Amino acid sequence: MRYDLDRLLRCCEENGLRGDLSSPNALAIELAERVRLIFQNAEQDDDCLVGFEGTPSHTHGAFTFVDGGGHYVEMDYLDVIAGLADGRILVCERSKLGAIVDRWLIHRDYNDEFKHLALGEQIRVWRPTLSK
């Protein structure tokens, strides 16, 4: 599955998020100062990745969010953009000794992130800032 980056950019604009086609194969969405979510299509095949600049990529294709009871919701990439705008999708970041070591998207109602917290780590969850 490849992301339609032009359609994704329009979806960002419609939902008050600032997107930038940083290359023919990648769209960067600014969610806060110095926090950019990257949607990227592979150059040679139909694979795609989503991740935050400076941290590992976590998703490819559809997004599946799961809670501790095994309940889940699956969303396509355009629904995720709408969710970022309306607060259903949040940013989760893990830090250790004050430095962010990972950042990913979670669903407000379907998440189970806290059991992965190691000694000395912190998790911060926040809602993106709209550009309008």
Contacts in CASP RR format, 6 or more apart in sequence:
PFRMAT RR
TARGET T0000
AUTHOR 0000-0000-0000
METHOD contacts of the structure
MODEL  1
MRYDLDRLLRCCEENGLRGDLSSPNALAIELAERVRLIFQNAEQDDDCLV
GFEGTPSHTHGAFTFVDGGGHYVEMDYLDVIAGLADGRILVCERSKLGAI
VDRWLIHRDYNDEFKHLALGEQIRVWRPTLSK
1 46 0 8 1.000
1 48 0 8 1.000
1 60 0 8 1.000
1 61 0 8 1.000
1 62 0 8 1.000
2 41 0 8 1.000
2 46 0 8 1.000
2 48 0 8 1.000
3 27 0 8 1.000
3 39 0 8 1.000
3 40 0 8 1.000
3 41 0 8 1.000
3 48 0 8 1.000
3 77 0 8 1.000
5 21 0 8 1.000
5 25 0 8 1.000
5 26 0 8 1.000
5 27 0 8 1.000
5 39 0 8 1.000
5 41 0 8 1.000
6 21 0 8 1.000
7 78 0 8 1.000
8 27 0 8 1.000
8 39 0 8 1.000
8 77 0 8 1.000
8 78 0 8 1.000
8 81 0 8 1.000
9 19 0 8 1.000
9 21 0 8 1.000
9 27 0 8 1.000
11 78 0 8 1.000
11 81 0 8 1.000
11 82 0 8 1.000
12 18 0 8 1.000
12 19 0 8 1.000
12 27 0 8 1.000
12 29 0 8 1.000
12 81 0 8 1.000
13 19 0 8 1.000
15 81 0 8 1.000
15 82 0 8 1.000
15 83 0 8 1.000
15 84 0 8 1.000
15 85 0 8 1.000
15 86 0 8 1.000
15 130 0 8 1.000
16 85 0 8 1.000
16 130 0 8 1.000
16 131 0 8 1.000
16 132 0 8 1.000
17 29 0 8 1.000
17 30 0 8 1.000
17 31 0 8 1.000
17 81 0 8 1.000
17 84 0 8 1.000
17 85 0 8 1.000
17 128 0 8 1.000
17 130 0 8 1.000
17 131 0 8 1.000
18 29 0 8 1.000
18 30 0 8 1.000
18 131 0 8 1.000
19 27 0 8 1.000
19 28 0 8 1.000
19 29 0 8 1.000
19 30 0 8 1.000
20 27 0 8 1.000
20 28 0 8 1.000
20 29 0 8 1.000
20 30 0 8 1.000
21 27 0 8 1.000
22 28 0 8 1.000
22 38 0 8 1.000
25 40 0 8 1.000
25 41 0 8 1.000
25 42 0 8 1.000
25 43 0 8 1.000
26 38 0 8 1.000
26 39 0 8 1.000
26 40 0 8 1.000
26 41 0 8 1.000
27 38 0 8 1.000
27 39 0 8 1.000
27 40 0 8 1.000
28 36 0 8 1.000
28 37 0 8 1.000
28 38 0 8 1.000
28 53 0 8 1.000
29 36 0 8 1.000
29 37 0 8 1.000
29 38 0 8 1.000
29 39 0 8 1.000
29 81 0 8 1.000
29 84 0 8 1.000
30 36 0 8 1.000
30 131 0 8 1.000
31 37 0 8 1.000
31 84 0 8 1.000
31 91 0 8 1.000
31 128 0 8 1.000
31 129 0 8 1.000
32 91 0 8 1.000
32 126 0 8 1.000
32 128 0 8 1.000
32 129 0 8 1.000
35 52 0 8 1.000
35 53 0 8 1.000
35 91 0 8 1.000
35 103 0 8 1.000
35 128 0 8 1.000
36 52 0 8 1.000
36 53 0 8 1.000
37 50 0 8 1.000
37 51 0 8 1.000
37 52 0 8 1.000
37 53 0 8 1.000
37 105 0 8 1.000
38 49 0 8 1.000
38 50 0 8 1.000
38 51 0 8 1.000
38 52 0 8 1.000
38 53 0 8 1.000
38 57 0 8 1.000
39 48 0 8 1.000
39 49 0 8 1.000
39 50 0 8 1.000
39 77 0 8 1.000
40 48 0 8 1.000
40 49 0 8 1.000
40 50 0 8 1.000
40 57 0 8 1.000
41 47 0 8 1.000
41 48 0 8 1.000
42 48 0 8 1.000
42 49 0 8 1.000
47 60 0 8 1.000
48 60 0 8 1.000
48 61 0 8 1.000
49 57 0 8 1.000
49 59 0 8 1.000
49 60 0 8 1.000
50 57 0 8 1.000
50 58 0 8 1.000
50 59 0 8 1.000
50 60 0 8 1.000
50 61 0 8 1.000
50 63 0 8 1.000
50 77 0 8 1.000
50 105 0 8 1.000
51 57 0 8 1.000
51 58 0 8 1.000
51 59 0 8 1.000
51 103 0 8 1.000
51 104 0 8 1.000
52 91 0 8 1.000
52 103 0 8 1.000
52 104 0 8 1.000
55 100 0 8 1.000
55 101 0 8 1.000
55 102 0 8 1.000
55 103 0 8 1.000
55 104 0 8 1.000
56 102 0 8 1.000
58 104 0 8 1.000
58 105 0 8 1.000
59 104 0 8 1.000
59 105 0 8 1.000
61 77 0 8 1.000
62 74 0 8 1.000
62 75 0 8 1.000
62 76 0 8 1.000
62 77 0 8 1.000
63 74 0 8 1.000
63 75 0 8 1.000
63 76 0 8 1.000
63 77 0 8 1.000
63 79 0 8 1.000
63 80 0 8 1.000
63 105 0 8 1.000
64 72 0 8 1.000
64 73 0 8 1.000
64 74 0 8 1.000
65 72 0 8 1.000
65 73 0 8 1.000
65 74 0 8 1.000
65 75 0 8 1.000
65 106 0 8 1.000
65 107 0 8 1.000
65 110 0 8 1.000
65 111 0 8 1.000
66 72 0 8 1.000
66 110 0 8 1.000
66 111 0 8 1.000
66 112 0 8 1.000
67 109 0 8 1.000
67 110 0 8 1.000
67 111 0 8 1.000
67 112 0 8 1.000
68 112 0 8 1.000
69 112 0 8 1.000
71 110 0 8 1.000
72 110 0 8 1.000
73 107 0 8 1.000
73 109 0 8 1.000
73 110 0 8 1.000
75 83 0 8 1.000
75 89 0 8 1.000
75 107 0 8 1.000
80 89 0 8 1.000
80 105 0 8 1.000
82 88 0 8 1.000
83 89 0 8 1.000
84 105 0 8 1.000
84 128 0 8 1.000
85 128 0 8 1.000
85 130 0 8 1.000
87 108 0 8 1.000
87 127 0 8 1.000
88 107 0 8 1.000
88 108 0 8 1.000
88 109 0 8 1.000
89 105 0 8 1.000
89 106 0 8 1.000
89 107 0 8 1.000
89 108 0 8 1.000
90 105 0 8 1.000
90 106 0 8 1.000
90 107 0 8 1.000
90 108 0 8 1.000
90 125 0 8 1.000
90 126 0 8 1.000
90 127 0 8 1.000
90 128 0 8 1.000
91 103 0 8 1.000
91 104 0 8 1.000
91 105 0 8 1.000
91 106 0 8 1.000
91 125 0 8 1.000
91 126 0 8 1.000
91 127 0 8 1.000
91 128 0 8 1.000
92 103 0 8 1.000
92 104 0 8 1.000
92 105 0 8 1.000
92 106 0 8 1.000
92 111 0 8 1.000
92 113 0 8 1.000
92 123 0 8 1.000
92 124 0 8 1.000
92 125 0 8 1.000
93 100 0 8 1.000
93 102 0 8 1.000
93 103 0 8 1.000
93 104 0 8 1.000
93 123 0 8 1.000
93 124 0 8 1.000
93 125 0 8 1.000
93 126 0 8 1.000
94 100 0 8 1.000
94 101 0 8 1.000
94 102 0 8 1.000
94 103 0 8 1.000
94 116 0 8 1.000
94 117 0 8 1.000
94 121 0 8 1.000
94 122 0 8 1.000
94 123 0 8 1.000
95 101 0 8 1.000
95 121 0 8 1.000
95 122 0 8 1.000
95 123 0 8 1.000
95 124 0 8 1.000
96 118 0 8 1.000
96 120 0 8 1.000
96 121 0 8 1.000
96 122 0 8 1.000
97 120 0 8 1.000
98 122 0 8 1.000
101 121 0 8 1.000
106 113 0 8 1.000
106 125 0 8 1.000
113 123 0 8 1.000
113 125 0 8 1.000
114 123 0 8 1.000
117 123 0 8 1.000
END
